[in-house]
Amino acid sequence: MASVLAEYGPPGIDIARATRMLLVHDIVEIDAGDTYCYDPAACLTQHDRERAAADRIFAILPTDQRDEIRKLWEEFEARQTPESRFAAALDRVQPVLLNYHTQGKSWSEHNITRTQVIERNKHIEAGAPLLWQYVRQLIDDATARGWLRDE
């Protein structure tokens, strides 16, 4: 996804670095147990579970690799660099695309509202403004089709 959508990233972005961040982030997330983003109870423990997973995974690596990979993960989490903001934007774009192209399956099953989706994903704009415009169009269309509840 990062390679395909690289043209929507900030000018001069290091796409390989953003891709590595996404991969490291996903490995940690898988180990921690994926958290449904609209589950407030699960979100309360997400940070601690992911930090524990990162500690566990990175401890397996040789020191130089551990430090490098840990820095990538921390950079992704902080969202302070163009690469990390782009990577974080892509991390949020994917679930919206999946929901949209399944006629809002997960949104409908969990009674998710348009406002919740916008609030959850608004930081896409910081990493990929054009993708945020596209995501907003998908959200609007999903709402008009009744796949996403409007409040």
Secondary structure, DSSP 4 states (H G I P E B T S, - for coil): -TTTTGGGSPTT--HHHHHHHHHHHHHHHHHH----TT-HHHHHHHHHHHHHHHHHHHTTS-HHHHHHHHHHHHHHHHT-SHHHHHHHHHHHHHHHHHHHTTTTHHHHHTT-BHHHHHHHHTTHHHH-HHHHHHHHHHHHHHHHTTSSB--
